[in-house]
């Protein structure tokens, strides 16, 4: 099993069975986000019943990240500002447990592998 560097979380952000109406009632992470380290810009958008985070721009691709990389998240509302579920990175063939805390201009994502043994937290800022 390969451990994913920060790249998958860039395709970050940031999940299962989200139908439009159910999602509308919970936190809304849709939009364009810049990763806290400034190395990636992603678009969070619906893709079927899931949410896809797709890399739009990568400052330094030497870490394996590329424009077009996609993370498919199957998440559902956990509480008023948090989504939780799983994320799949097809490029690396890895599935993560995923949590996304949504604020008006910020996202915080937490992705874990190996039953939560290895986790990574990433901060995001909304791009206008």
trRosetta pair geometry for C-beta under 8 A, 3 or more apart (Angstrom, degrees):
i j d omega theta_ij theta_ji phi_ij phi_ji
1 94 7.3 98 -165 -107 92 99
1 113 7.3 175 159 163 132 133
1 114 7.2 143 105 -70 155 97
2 92 5.8 -118 81 -168 123 103
2 93 8.0 84 34 60 109 86
2 94 6.8 -103 71 -60 83 123
3 113 6.5 -169 -123 58 74 147
3 118 6.0 -56 -132 130 122 161
4 7 6.6 -115 180 60 93 86
4 8 4.2 -10 172 5 146 131
4 9 7.6 135 122 -22 121 80
4 89 6.3 88 -102 47 150 163
4 92 5.3 105 -93 120 104 171
4 94 5.4 -143 -41 56 121 162
4 96 7.6 -71 32 -63 141 123
4 111 7.8 -39 73 117 130 137
4 113 7.1 131 16 -33 98 141
4 120 7.9 -110 89 9 91 143
5 8 7.6 131 67 5 48 82
5 63 5.4 -125 107 176 153 111
5 64 6.4 120 36 44 127 122
6 9 5.6 -68 -165 47 56 108
6 10 6.2 64 139 -33 81 100
6 35 7.5 109 160 -175 119 151
6 37 7.1 20 159 20 163 145
6 39 7.5 79 105 65 133 138
6 63 7.0 -3 50 150 91 153
6 65 7.9 -41 91 -53 77 130
6 120 6.6 -160 -102 175 65 150
6 122 6.6 125 -152 -92 96 125
7 10 5.4 -56 -153 26 36 114
7 11 6.8 27 156 -12 68 98
7 40 7.6 138 -130 -66 54 149
7 63 5.8 -177 -54 118 110 107
7 64 5.4 -93 -34 87 162 92
7 65 3.8 -164 -125 -76 109 95
7 69 6.7 -31 168 128 105 169
8 11 5.7 -51 -153 37 40 107
8 12 6.7 53 128 -139 46 46
8 69 7.7 -114 -104 155 51 128
8 71 5.7 110 -174 -89 75 122
8 87 7.5 138 159 123 110 126
8 89 4.3 -52 -129 -85 123 151
8 91 7.9 -163 -93 58 93 109
8 92 6.3 -74 -71 21 126 140
8 94 6.8 -63 -94 70 166 125
8 96 7.2 145 128 -24 137 140
8 111 6.9 -131 105 117 109 169
9 12 3.8 -8 163 -123 46 96
9 13 6.6 43 -179 -101 65 46
9 14 7.1 57 -159 -42 67 57
9 35 7.7 105 111 -120 88 125
9 71 7.6 53 -105 -67 22 165
9 109 5.7 169 -163 99 104 132
9 111 5.2 -150 -90 11 104 134
9 120 5.7 -125 -35 101 151 123
9 122 4.5 150 141 -10 133 148
10 13 7.8 -17 -160 -50 15 65
10 35 5.1 -48 -115 -57 89 144
10 39 7.0 -76 -102 94 144 94
10 40 3.5 30 -159 82 130 170
10 42 5.9 166 162 -46 64 125
10 53 7.7 -179 126 141 37 122
10 55 6.1 42 123 -93 106 103
10 58 7.6 80 139 -104 153 94
10 65 5.9 10 58 -127 146 142
10 69 7.6 56 86 83 99 129
10 122 7.4 -138 -70 -165 55 161
11 40 7.8 -81 -52 178 47 148
11 42 6.0 156 -134 -116 28 134
11 53 4.8 125 149 104 52 97
11 54 6.4 7 -153 -114 86 22
11 55 5.2 -57 -94 -39 80 89
11 65 7.7 -171 -42 -139 94 100
11 69 4.6 -101 -80 116 133 97
11 70 5.7 169 -174 -141 128 12
11 71 3.8 135 109 -16 101 99
11 89 6.8 116 65 -115 138 100
12 33 7.9 -44 30 90 115 131
12 35 6.9 136 -33 -92 109 109
12 40 7.5 137 -27 102 74 142
12 42 6.0 -128 27 4 71 165
12 53 5.2 -44 82 138 60 159
12 71 6.0 -62 138 27 37 155
12 109 5.4 132 168 54 151 166
12 111 7.5 -166 -164 -28 99 133
12 122 5.8 -165 -93 78 140 152
12 124 7.2 -105 14 -65 143 130
13 29 6.6 -140 105 171 133 140
13 33 6.3 14 -24 67 142 154
13 42 6.3 168 -9 83 92 147
13 44 6.0 -42 54 -80 116 121
13 53 4.7 162 32 -102 63 153
13 71 7.2 161 38 73 26 139
13 73 7.5 -35 104 -41 56 151
13 100 6.1 85 154 -114 102 119
13 107 5.7 18 -155 131 154 149
13 109 4.6 -153 -152 -61 82 147
13 122 7.1 -135 -109 86 82 123
13 124 6.0 -34 -86 -36 138 154
14 29 6.4 -112 127 161 149 159
14 44 6.5 -17 77 -103 121 125
14 51 7.4 -33 119 109 91 127
14 53 5.2 112 56 -53 73 148
14 71 6.8 119 56 98 32 136
14 73 5.8 -20 138 -61 57 157
14 75 8.0 -29 168 -25 84 151
14 87 6.8 -152 169 -88 21 145
14 98 6.4 126 -152 -173 51 126
14 100 4.7 72 -153 -94 121 123
14 107 6.5 -57 -56 161 157 141
14 109 4.3 -121 -81 -104 95 137
14 111 7.8 -138 -93 -57 43 108
14 124 7.8 -66 -25 -16 132 150
15 18 7.0 47 124 -18 110 123
15 50 5.9 160 88 -150 64 92
15 51 5.9 15 59 38 110 96
15 72 7.3 -138 38 140 42 55
15 73 2.9 16 13 163 89 70
15 74 3.7 -127 158 50 44 24
15 75 3.2 -20 -170 -28 160 74
15 76 7.7 -172 173 -20 123 55
15 83 7.0 11 -133 147 172 118
15 85 3.8 88 -141 83 101 126
15 86 5.6 140 -108 66 51 44
15 87 5.5 -20 -37 -76 65 67
15 98 5.5 -106 -64 65 101 136
16 49 7.8 -102 116 121 31 106
16 50 7.0 99 42 -103 43 88
16 74 2.8 114 5 155 64 104
16 75 6.3 108 57 -40 115 16
16 76 6.2 -88 119 -26 123 98
16 85 4.5 -130 28 -157 142 139
16 86 6.3 111 -26 34 112 89
17 22 7.9 7 125 70 79 157
17 49 6.1 -14 -146 145 40 131
17 74 6.4 43 -18 -172 46 104
17 76 6.4 -7 68 -60 76 123
18 22 6.1 -145 -153 83 56 110
18 23 4.6 57 -178 -67 108 115
18 49 5.5 156 65 166 58 73
18 50 6.3 105 38 -109 106 30
18 51 6.6 10 50 -30 154 90
18 74 6.9 -171 -6 -154 94 54
18 75 6.3 15 -51 72 129 55
18 76 5.7 -173 -83 -88 83 70
19 22 4.8 80 56 14 83 107
19 23 6.8 -163 82 -9 37 92
19 49 5.7 -29 -83 -136 54 103
20 23 5.9 -68 -148 38 24 107
20 24 6.3 29 158 -29 65 105
20 46 7.3 10 -93 -119 86 152
21 24 5.5 -48 -145 25 33 116
21 25 7.2 32 158 -19 61 100
22 25 6.2 -59 -166 28 34 110
22 26 7.3 13 148 -6 64 110
22 76 6.7 -30 141 -139 125 101
22 77 7.5 -146 159 6 84 105
23 26 5.8 -70 -155 42 42 102
23 28 7.5 94 155 -100 92 74
23 46 7.9 157 73 -96 167 109
23 76 7.7 -109 -88 -126 72 60
23 77 7.6 159 -125 -35 44 97
24 28 7.7 18 -129 -81 42 111
25 77 6.7 -86 96 -15 86 155
26 76 7.1 154 -26 178 165 52
26 77 2.9 -149 -108 -74 136 121
26 80 7.9 -168 -146 -145 64 26
26 83 6.4 102 142 -85 137 90
27 77 6.5 138 13 -112 77 93
27 80 7.1 90 -56 147 97 41
27 81 5.1 85 -80 -147 134 36
27 82 6.5 84 4 -13 145 13
27 83 5.9 -124 61 -38 110 93
27 100 7.5 -163 95 108 132 98
27 101 7.9 -70 170 -163 175 34
27 102 3.6 149 170 48 129 134
28 102 6.6 154 56 171 35 158
29 33 7.9 -24 179 -43 90 140
29 44 4.9 -63 125 136 94 161
29 51 6.8 57 69 -168 115 157
29 83 6.8 -85 -18 9 125 141
29 100 5.6 -30 -68 154 151 142
29 102 5.0 -121 -75 -98 81 123
29 107 5.8 66 -136 -105 107 130
30 44 5.3 -141 -119 103 36 94
30 45 6.0 72 -140 -102 95 47
30 46 7.2 -19 -100 -30 124 76
30 51 7.6 -129 -80 -136 77 114
31 43 7.4 -116 134 -145 24 63
31 44 6.1 8 45 51 48 97
31 126 5.9 0 120 -138 143 99
31 127 7.6 173 150 49 99 70
32 41 6.4 14 180 177 101 99
32 42 7.1 176 -150 90 58 38
32 43 5.2 -29 -96 -98 76 71
32 44 7.8 -173 -83 17 26 72
32 56 6.8 -19 -137 7 109 154
32 126 7.3 91 78 -163 59 61
32 127 4.4 -60 110 59 104 110
33 41 7.1 172 87 -153 41 57
33 42 5.5 -16 61 61 90 85
33 43 7.9 156 18 -95 73 24
33 44 6.4 34 -2 -13 118 109
33 107 5.8 -23 -129 19 150 129
33 124 4.0 13 176 176 125 127
33 125 6.7 146 -157 70 73 33
33 126 6.1 -47 -102 -101 71 42
33 127 6.4 -174 -100 -2 15 92
34 38 6.7 9 169 -114 111 49
34 40 7.4 159 -153 91 51 49
34 41 5.2 -23 -99 -101 70 80
34 124 6.6 148 71 -159 39 71
34 125 5.1 -21 59 61 95 89
34 126 8.0 18 16 107 81 4
34 127 5.2 100 -29 -60 98 108
35 38 6.9 -111 81 -19 77 13
35 39 5.9 -37 72 53 128 72
35 40 4.4 44 1 56 128 90
35 41 7.5 -125 1 -72 78 35
35 42 7.4 64 -44 -3 92 105
35 122 6.1 -43 -145 -179 98 119
35 123 7.6 106 -168 81 54 53
35 124 5.9 -43 -104 -101 42 78
36 122 6.4 -170 15 -174 111 68
36 123 3.7 64 -60 72 135 93
36 124 6.5 -91 -38 -71 78 32
36 125 7.2 109 -88 -17 60 91
37 40 7.9 42 66 14 92 82
38 59 6.4 24 131 -17 78 156
39 58 6.6 10 160 -158 77 67
39 59 4.7 -110 -138 39 54 110
39 60 5.7 -57 -139 34 108 91
39 63 7.7 28 167 24 151 138
39 65 7.3 108 140 49 112 155
40 55 5.9 -70 -156 -128 110 98
40 57 7.0 157 -154 87 44 63
40 58 5.5 -6 -103 -107 78 69
40 59 7.3 -108 -57 5 42 85
40 65 6.2 -86 -87 169 123 157
41 55 7.5 96 73 -159 51 59
41 56 4.8 -58 103 65 95 104
41 57 4.1 22 40 48 112 103
41 127 6.3 22 -144 -31 113 157
42 53 4.8 20 166 -178 138 91
42 54 6.2 150 -157 70 82 35
42 55 5.6 -48 -98 -95 84 42
42 56 6.2 162 -113 3 25 88
42 124 7.9 -61 44 -130 108 135
43 53 7.3 169 79 -149 40 48
43 54 5.3 -16 55 57 90 92
43 56 5.5 82 -21 -48 96 120
44 51 5.9 6 -172 175 91 114
44 52 7.5 171 -146 86 45 43
44 53 5.2 -15 -95 -97 74 79
45 51 7.1 156 79 -156 23 70
45 52 5.9 -23 65 61 75 88
45 54 7.3 -26 27 11 106 110
46 50 7.6 136 -159 83 57 41
46 51 6.3 -54 -103 -105 42 60
46 52 7.6 39 140 15 13 84
47 50 5.4 -27 72 75 83 90
47 51 6.9 99 22 -153 84 14
47 52 3.8 44 -8 -19 136 118
47 72 6.6 -91 76 -123 134 94
49 74 7.8 35 107 -124 90 88
50 72 5.2 35 133 -177 152 90
50 73 6.0 155 -178 74 99 45
50 74 5.1 -58 -113 -83 104 66
50 75 8.0 89 -149 14 72 66
51 72 7.7 148 78 -160 44 48
51 73 4.6 -25 67 65 93 104
51 75 6.4 -30 21 31 122 105
52 70 5.5 -19 -167 -163 109 109
52 71 7.0 148 -157 75 56 49
52 72 5.5 -23 -101 -103 79 65
52 73 7.3 175 -87 18 27 78
53 70 7.0 149 76 -155 50 55
53 71 4.5 -8 56 56 102 102
53 73 6.7 48 -10 -14 101 117
54 68 6.7 -21 -171 -143 99 29
54 69 7.2 162 -151 82 54 44
54 70 4.9 -14 -100 -101 79 84
54 71 8.0 -159 -70 25 40 64
55 58 5.8 11 -180 -52 130 101
55 65 6.3 163 -109 178 158 101
55 66 6.6 135 79 95 150 39
55 67 5.3 -139 114 -126 103 35
55 68 6.2 -34 65 27 95 24
55 69 4.5 39 6 46 125 87
55 70 7.6 -118 7 -66 76 45
56 67 6.7 4 175 -139 17 92
57 67 6.5 12 -93 -99 26 104
58 61 5.0 83 114 -77 133 80
58 65 4.8 176 -126 114 141 110
58 66 6.4 -91 3 -124 154 18
58 67 5.9 -133 3 -54 101 69
60 63 6.6 66 111 -3 95 97
61 64 7.5 -172 177 30 66 5
61 65 5.8 -126 -130 76 62 70
61 66 5.8 54 -140 -91 119 62
65 69 6.0 -99 -155 8 67 152
66 69 5.2 117 61 -38 72 103
69 89 7.8 6 177 -151 103 97
69 91 5.7 -42 -136 -19 96 152
70 89 8.0 168 94 -132 49 59
70 90 6.9 11 73 27 93 109
70 91 7.8 133 43 -23 62 105
71 87 5.2 8 173 -179 106 118
71 88 7.2 158 -162 73 59 39
71 89 5.4 -25 -109 -87 81 81
72 87 6.7 156 80 -157 42 63
72 88 4.9 -17 61 57 97 94
72 90 7.4 47 3 -27 113 100
73 83 7.9 72 149 126 130 132
73 85 6.6 113 176 78 81 115
73 86 7.3 -179 -148 98 57 41
73 87 4.4 -23 -98 -101 78 89
73 88 7.9 -176 -78 18 35 64
73 98 5.7 -97 -135 90 108 165
73 100 7.6 45 -177 -29 158 135
74 85 4.8 -126 103 150 64 138
74 86 5.3 4 56 60 98 83
74 87 7.5 -177 21 -83 64 40
74 88 7.8 35 -4 -7 101 100
75 83 4.0 63 151 158 131 112
75 84 6.0 150 -148 72 94 13
75 85 3.7 -159 -102 22 51 121
75 86 7.7 -171 -70 33 66 37
75 87 7.8 1 -48 -64 102 83
75 98 6.1 -85 -79 93 114 114
75 100 6.3 9 -152 18 170 117
76 83 6.6 166 80 -152 14 83
76 84 7.0 -37 60 62 62 63
76 85 5.9 97 8 -59 70 122
77 80 7.9 31 -167 -90 116 16
77 82 7.4 104 -158 84 58 53
77 83 6.0 -54 -94 -101 39 68
78 82 4.4 -46 58 103 112 102
78 83 6.3 147 -3 -135 92 14
78 84 4.1 56 -58 2 128 115
78 99 7.4 -18 -5 -134 154 92
79 82 5.1 33 45 39 86 103
81 101 5.8 33 131 -161 98 75
81 102 5.5 -149 -171 60 71 71
81 103 6.8 27 -162 -75 127 61
82 99 6.4 -13 -169 -170 108 94
82 100 6.8 154 -155 81 58 49
82 101 5.1 -24 -98 -100 85 67
82 102 7.2 178 -86 13 31 78
83 98 7.9 -10 111 119 92 97
83 99 7.2 160 84 -157 55 45
83 100 4.4 -4 55 56 101 103
83 102 6.9 49 -7 -20 100 114
84 97 7.9 1 -171 175 88 88
84 98 6.9 169 -150 93 46 60
84 99 5.0 -6 -105 -106 84 75
84 100 7.6 -165 -71 23 43 67
85 97 7.8 -157 123 -155 23 59
85 98 5.8 -14 73 61 61 97
86 95 5.7 -1 -176 -177 119 101
86 96 6.6 153 -159 79 65 48
86 97 6.1 -51 -101 -109 69 42
86 98 5.9 115 -144 11 15 99
87 95 7.1 162 82 -156 44 55
87 96 4.7 -12 58 58 95 101
87 98 4.1 80 -18 -50 106 142
87 111 6.2 -58 43 -119 133 116
88 94 7.5 171 -150 90 51 45
88 95 5.1 -19 -100 -103 76 79
88 96 7.8 -170 -75 20 31 72
89 92 4.6 10 114 42 118 101
89 93 7.4 -61 93 -2 74 13
89 94 4.9 2 53 57 107 88
89 95 7.8 -167 21 -78 70 33
89 96 7.3 45 -10 -10 104 107
90 93 6.8 22 -160 -78 35 53
94 113 6.3 -40 -172 -104 118 132
95 113 7.8 127 82 -115 49 86
96 111 4.0 2 169 -168 150 100
96 112 6.0 131 -165 56 86 36
96 113 5.7 -62 -106 -67 76 76
97 111 7.1 154 74 -154 49 50
97 112 4.7 -15 53 58 99 99
97 113 8.0 179 13 -75 76 31
97 116 6.5 -19 37 -73 142 82
98 109 6.9 -26 -161 -164 90 98
98 110 7.2 150 -155 81 43 56
98 111 5.3 -7 -102 -102 75 78
99 109 6.9 154 84 -156 57 50
99 110 4.4 0 55 53 104 102
99 111 7.9 -160 27 -68 65 42
100 107 6.1 -25 -165 -165 93 107
100 108 7.4 153 -157 78 44 50
100 109 5.3 -11 -104 -104 74 79
101 107 6.9 147 76 -162 58 52
101 108 4.3 -1 52 54 109 100
101 109 7.8 -154 23 -71 69 35
102 107 5.9 -12 -106 -109 59 80
103 106 4.3 10 59 57 117 88
103 107 7.3 -161 30 -74 73 36
103 108 8.0 47 -2 -7 104 91
104 126 7.5 -68 138 -9 55 147
105 125 6.4 3 156 -157 85 71
105 126 4.6 -105 -147 22 59 116
106 123 6.8 -28 -164 -167 105 91
106 124 6.5 141 -162 79 55 62
106 125 6.1 -25 -102 -104 69 55
106 126 7.1 -93 -56 -16 31 86
107 123 7.4 150 83 -162 57 44
107 124 3.9 -3 55 57 99 118
107 126 7.8 107 -16 -59 91 75
108 121 6.7 -8 -176 -169 94 98
108 122 7.4 163 -157 83 50 46
108 123 5.7 -19 -105 -105 74 66
108 124 7.4 -161 -73 21 30 81
109 121 7.1 161 85 -154 50 49
109 122 4.9 -10 59 58 98 94
109 124 6.9 46 -8 -13 103 117
110 119 6.0 6 -176 -177 93 117
110 120 7.3 174 -147 84 52 41
110 121 5.1 -15 -98 -100 82 74
110 122 7.9 178 -77 19 38 67
111 119 6.7 166 88 -151 40 67
111 120 5.6 -10 59 56 87 88
111 122 7.8 7 7 5 101 110
112 115 7.8 -53 140 109 114 18
112 116 4.5 17 160 -112 150 50
112 117 7.5 130 -175 36 103 39
112 118 6.6 150 -154 83 68 47
112 119 4.0 -26 -94 -95 90 89
112 120 7.8 172 -80 16 49 59
113 117 7.3 -51 94 54 59 82
113 118 5.3 -17 59 68 87 101
113 119 7.9 175 18 -80 57 47
114 117 4.0 -51 105 41 111 116
114 118 5.4 57 37 15 117 95
116 119 6.4 1 -158 -56 58 113
